[in-house]
């Protein structure tokens, strides 16, 4: 499922937390009417404490603050922090708290990341309120202004009112939000749309990427931390490389929060390298960012290209169709490739037996989980 393409938006790329966290906190501090936040990960620590403080100050200024967290991803948020938020006047809701109902329902998680201030400016990316985003993980966000912000607000409101969402805060709050999303004359042609996925029923993000991969003429560059692609995506990437498109993957190196996922994805390296796909493993730190580029189309957001994101999670990405923005994303990719290790086909074919064993082991486990869905 996806929103319509809308013109007259302004998108600003904010690579790394040293740029997007101060911008987001500043937006929260300047809020006058409403703050909507939707996060998968939030756990008590320095970043979560700073966020709680900022939200409580906003409530004191008379701002309506609505915080929606995932019931599983926020399990690390202490009772003290939850109480501070609720007694401080923040409307706090949890999507799909774990329960003794069906296993499939417990697996459905809200993996989206969103901040909207005064119905006027929005931020999305792969961020969360956990201390790893302060310095240990590399992440990217995008600042959004213009008509497409209304689509982000609608997406938030739909989930806030969902029967799977539990918590405090009057249900009618979301329906009284004022939106300031007139097109920007200075940004004619800066087209964007919101694309979202809801588990295996609605896979618009995946279908959109597949269409771009199939039609790209010049380049397809993809950055994802959890690369366990579907057969269909692997086939399309290999075909694109064979027809002369510059296909590159920017993936994590040995620093990884789920090494097993990395090994499961590495079992596809050989066939992709043989087709002419170039693979780069990022070295400085764990790269948690999710952004894609196909010619001058870009997509930034919450969705990883693994079975989990595509089959169970609620995801949302900002797509941008604009040459100016695409050039910024190209520069970001090039800086990242420069600090990565390129995996060469000959070298990969000589990798040690223990490495192949890990690929087989975690690949088999991944295959089993995929069949269980």
C-alpha positions, 0 to 999 in steps of 0.5 A: 500500500502506498500514498500518492506521488505529491509535488512541492515537497522539501526533503533534506538528507541527514546522514548520521546521528550527529546531524539528525538527533540535534535537528529532531530535538530542536524540532521538538523544542520548537513545537507549539501544537502537536508532536507525534512519535512512532518508534520500534526501539525505545529503551531506558538510557541517555537518549530515552531520558533526553527524549522523555525530558523534551516531551514533558517540557513540550506538554508543559508548554501546552503541546499535545504529545502522542507517543506510540511504541511497539509492545516488544521493541519498547520492553526495555523502557523502564516502569519509571520512564513509562510512569514519568511520561503518563503522569507528565501528560504524554498520551502513550500507546503500545502497538500489539503488546505480547500476549497468549493469543496466536504466535503470528499475532505476536510476530506482527511488530510496528517497525516504523520510525516517525516524528511529526511536529505541528503537522508541518515537518516530519522525520523518518529513517531507521532511528530509535531511542536507544543509546546505540544510536548515539555513537555505536550504530551508523544511521540515516534520516530524512527531514520532510516538509510539504504535502506528503507530511499529511500522508505520514500523519494519516498513517500514524492516526490509523495505527493509533486508532487500531484495535491492536494498539493499547494505552492512554490518551483520548482517541479523538486527539488525532482527529483534531490535529492541524496540518500545515502542508501547502506545496513549497513553490521553491521545490516544484518537481520535488516529488515524494510519496509514502510507501508502507507495508503491513506484513505479508498482506501488503508488500508495497515497499518490496514491489516498489523496489522490485519495479525500480530494480527491473527498470533502472538503466544506470545504477541500483545501489542498496544499503540494508543492515539485514540482507536476506533477500527474497528469491525474486529480488536476487533474480532481479538484481542479478539480471540488472547487473547482467544487462550492464546496470551498476548494481552495488550492495552496502552491507554491514561488516563484522560489527553486527547486532545479529551476526547470524542474519549476516551469515544467512545473507552471505550464502547469496554472495557467490551467485550475486558476485558471479552475475556482476553485483558489487558487494561492499561491507562497511567497516567503521561501525555497524551500519543500521541504515536502510536507503536505496537508489535506482537512477534518480529514485530514492527510498529511505525508511524503516524497511530491511530487505529480510523476510522478517520485515517483508512478512511480519512487520509494519514498515514505512519508507519515504520515496523521493523522485528528484535528481537533486536529492538523488545526487546527495544520496549518491555522495552518501553512498560514495563516502560509505563505499570508501570506508568499506571493504569490497568483497571480490569474487575470486577471494570469496570463492576461497573463503574458509570452510568454517565460514561456509559452515556458518552460512549453511547453518544460519541459512538453513535456520532462516529457510526454516523460519521462512517456511513457518510463516 
